[in-house]
Amino acid sequence: MPPITIHSCGIDADAVTSHLQQSADRADLVYGSSRLLAALHLLAGKGIPLGADARSKAAEALAEAETGKNILILASGDALYHGIGGTVLSMNTQGVSVTCIPGVTAFQTLFHRLTLPWDEARHFSAHHGDDLPLLEFLSCPLAAIYGGTRHTAADIARACAAYLPACADRPAVLAENLGTPGERIVRGTISSLAGEAASPTSILLLLPADSASSPILPLGLDNAAYSRENNLITQEDVRAVILSRLRLPAWGVLWDIGAGSGSIGLEAASLRPGLHVYGLEKNENRLDDIRRNRETLSALRYTAVCGTAPAALDLLPDPDRIFIGGGGRELAGILDACIARLRPGGILAASAVTLEAQHILHNWRPELRLGSASIDIATASPIAGQYTHYKPLHRIYIHTFSQT
């Protein structure tokens, strides 16, 4: 038996098999929930209950293993999906040998109960954190979401309906206490399931529906969607061009310097949920707008930072992409500081409205320039009460740079 064995017991009511009992007999210490420990025949003092103190118990188990003891850890559900297994492995700095044994998960069980193929499903957990990635949930044609103490499956359904009212009639399933005498599976819509009560051990399954119930692509969203100060926002069409020029990676770090309302960084974070976005804004009163907009777009990996570039750049991790939408008289210094931190192969994009800023960008480090463009946009507007003309907006200059 290796120093640590982590056994995922899944949701099977008969998870304690003869093989598991034999493993428990060979172990010096057995960690697990009170329910699982009670199902085993253990010597007094051998069973150690696992509860909300998972990290301290994981550290204790690792320390015991380092002294030569054999440790068995029993996980309710899947140990490696937001479970004790991941906690132990993340804390195993001494390289203790760990073996993991799988079990039947609640996700598997639910799809089999429904006789529903799940090769196209995406899986989420609401066990940790107060915020829910609602845009990600609702953007998946087939999504299975583990509930928890903070958010039960019914809570998640209510949050989805409030975030996107158009999804209210989307078909969904609420399941709770799978594999126990209290098992319950309810089919309905997001709105009907929002009215249910559910235990923390619950799952919300969002089923495929027509496109009318899906979120729209968060690219160049209407300005009215954003809370902002004095119309301080990058225009819709310009946002789309800037984000295309940034060639956003699926993950990594983006800086949004001079964030304003946060529109560029927030749309980037919504388009690329794996991307960590840091919006740097020097005016504290605008941070409230950014936080409201972050909640509206459900952009959980967007972090607003109050500070002035270039001094405050030391607060941020090294970026893979940078957008600079301001800078004023300090623009040249900000460009220098940003390019020095940009990771190899990264892209820096900067925009200008004034001739002074355009002059700086045009002359700055031409050997690093990937491209330059000017954007002229005119929008239809009424004139003379009965006619329509195209009203031009400010010309925008966009420059992109890279450093290998």
C-alpha positions, -999 to 999 in steps of 0.1 A, spaced: 0 0 0 15 34 -10 19 61 18 -14 78 7 -43 62 -11 -72 85 -20 -104 65 -27 -133 83 -45 -163 65 -31 -187 83 -56 -224 84 -48 -228 46 -45 -247 37 -13 -227 4 -13 -194 21 -18 -178 3 11 -168 -29 -6 -147 -58 7 -117 -44 -12 -121 -10 5 -125 -27 39 -92 -46 32 -75 -13 23 -88 2 56 -75 -28 75 -40 -23 60 -40 15 67 -26 30 98 -51 59 96 -83 64 77 -97 99 69 -133 103 57 -168 116 64 -185 104 94 -209 84 72 -181 66 54 -162 59 86 -193 44 102 -197 20 74 -162 5 80 -151 -18 108 -122 2 122 -102 -1 154 -107 27 179 -87 58 171 -80 47 135 -108 68 119 -104 105 116 -135 125 105 -132 149 76 -153 181 76 -149 217 68 -113 216 80 -101 198 48 -68 217 44 -57 211 80 -66 174 77 -48 172 44 -16 187 60 -20 163 89 -23 133 66 7 143 46 28 148 78 17 113 90 27 98 57 61 114 59 67 95 91 61 62 73 25 56 81 0 43 55 -29 67 50 -63 60 34 -84 90 25 -121 84 16 -137 110 -5 -175 115 -9 -180 120 -46 -150 125 -68 -118 133 -49 -102 151 -78 -131 173 -88 -131 202 -62 -124 175 -36 -100 164 -10 -78 148 -36 -69 181 -52 -63 196 -18 -38 169 -8 -20 170 -42 -17 208 -41 -1 207 -6 22 177 -13 54 197 -15 76 168 -2 67 145 -30 48 119 -9 37 90 -31 -1 93 -37 -24 68 -55 -60 78 -65 -88 53 -70 -119 64 -90 -155 59 -82 -188 66 -100 -195 103 -99 -228 121 -95 -225 136 -130 -222 101 -145 -251 88 -124 -274 117 -134 -268 113 -171 -274 76 -169 -306 81 -148 -318 103 -177 -304 80 -204 -288 111 -218 -254 110 -237 -230 135 -221 -201 136 -245 -210 173 -253 -215 183 -217 -194 209 -198 -191 205 -160 -189 232 -134 -189 235 -96 -204 261 -74 -188 248 -43 -163 276 -39 -166 314 -40 -196 337 -39 -197 346 -76 -211 323 -103 -198 323 -139 -234 327 -152 -223 337 -187 -203 305 -190 -231 283 -176 -257 297 -200 -233 297 -231 -231 259 -230 -257 240 -249 -254 212 -223 -241 222 -188 -240 203 -155 -234 224 -124 -227 210 -90 -244 229 -63 -230 234 -28 -236 251 6 -233 286 -9 -254 279 -40 -278 250 -43 -290 239 -77 -322 259 -71 -302 290 -62 -282 286 -94 -314 284 -114 -327 316 -98 -294 334 -106 -295 322 -142 -331 335 -146 -322 369 -131 -291 373 -152 -307 364 -185 -345 365 -184 -346 351 -219 -334 317 -206 -364 313 -182 -381 287 -205 -349 267 -212 -354 231 -202 -334 220 -172 -332 192 -146 -326 195 -108 -312 165 -91 -304 161 -54 -291 134 -30 -283 110 -58 -276 74 -46 -294 79 -13 -329 72 -1 -336 109 -5 -328 109 -42 -350 133 -62 -348 143 -99 -371 171 -112 -375 180 -148 -387 215 -157 -375 249 -170 -350 272 -154 -378 294 -141 -398 265 -126 -368 249 -110 -359 283 -95 -390 279 -73 -378 245 -59 -360 239 -27 -328 219 -30 -301 205 -7 -264 214 -10 -259 180 -25 -276 189 -58 -269 194 -95 -285 217 -120 -285 204 -156 -291 229 -184 -304 212 -215 -301 223 -252 -326 249 -263 -331 273 -293 -308 302 -297 -333 327 -283 -325 315 -248 -287 318 -252 -265 348 -243 -252 369 -272 -215 372 -280 -200 398 -256 -182 417 -284 -189 454 -290 -219 454 -267 -242 484 -267 -229 513 -247 -261 513 -227 -251 480 -212 -223 497 -193 -223 520 -162 -200 548 -170 -189 583 -161 -195 612 -185 -199 588 -215 -163 577 -208 -163 545 -229 -147 531 -260 -173 529 -287 -188 496 -297 -173 491 -331 -139 503 -319 -139 478 -291 -144 450 -316 -115 461 -337 -92 465 -307 -100 431 -293 -94 415 -327 -60 433 -329 -50 419 -295 -54 383 -308 -66 372 -274 -52 339 -261 -74 313 -244 -56 319 -211 -29 341 -197 -29 377 -184 -42 409 -200 -36 444 -187 -62 471 -195 -44 504 -187 -67 534 -182 -97 511 -179 -124 538 -176 -156 519 -176 -137 486 -181 -154 478 -214 -124 465 -233 -111 443 -205 -145 431 -195 -154 420 -230 -120 403 -233 -127 384 -200 -161 374 -212 -148 362 -246 -119 343 -230 -131 330 -196 -96 315 -190 -79 349 -193 -71 368 -162 -77 405 -168 -64 434 -147 -80 468 -152 -59 496 -139 -78 529 -133 -65 559 -114 -99 574 -106 -114 557 -76 -150 568 -85 -148 549 -118 -140 516 -100 -176 514 -88 -187 516 -124 -162 488 -133 -174 466 -105 -210 470 -116 -201 462 -152 -181 432 -140 -213 418 -123 -234 426 -154 -211 407 -177 -204 379 -151 -167 384 -159 -153 367 -128 -116 368 -138 -115 406 -142 -98 424 -113 -101 462 -110 -70 479 -95 -68 515 -84 -35 531 -94 -16 552 -119 7 538 -146 36 533 -147 41 532 -109 12 508 -102 23 482 -128 44 466 -101 11 454 -85 3 433 -116 16 399 -128 35 399 -161 11 402 -190 7 383 -223 -15 411 -238 -17 448 -229 -42 475 -240 -35 511 -233 -64 534 -237 -51 565 -221 -18 578 -207 -18 616 -215 16 632 -211 29 600 -195 21 578 -225 57 573 -237 68 563 -202 39 540 -198 47 523 -232 83 518 -221 73 503 -188 47 480 -204 69 466 -231 95 458 -205 70 436 -187 53 420 -217 60 383 -221 78 371 -252 54 368 -281 29 390 -264 10 419 -280 6 455 -269 -22 476 -284 -27 513 -278 -53 537 -291 -53 574 -295 -78 601 -302 -57 632 -299 -30 642 -324 -5 644 -295 -11 608 -285 -10 597 -321 23 615 -326 38 596 -296 25 562 -308 36 568 -344 72 575 -334 76 551 -305 97 520 -311 89 515 -349 110 483 -349 84 466 -326 53 478 -345 30 451 -359 6 475 -375 -12 508 -374 -47 518 -384 -71 547 -383 -108 540 -378 -135 564 -390 -171 555 -379 -202 573 -388 -236 563 -374 -271 570 -388 -287 600 -371 -318 621 -378 -314 655 -394 -339 683 -401 -367 663 -385 -374 641 -416 -341 630 -430 -312 608 -419 -275 614 -423 -243 597 -411 -229 615 -381 -191 610 -378 -175 601 -345 -139 609 -335 -112 592 -356 -94 566 -336 -58 555 -342 -48 520 -332 -12 508 -330 0 473 -321 35 462 -310 52 430 -301 86 420 -286 101 385 -291 
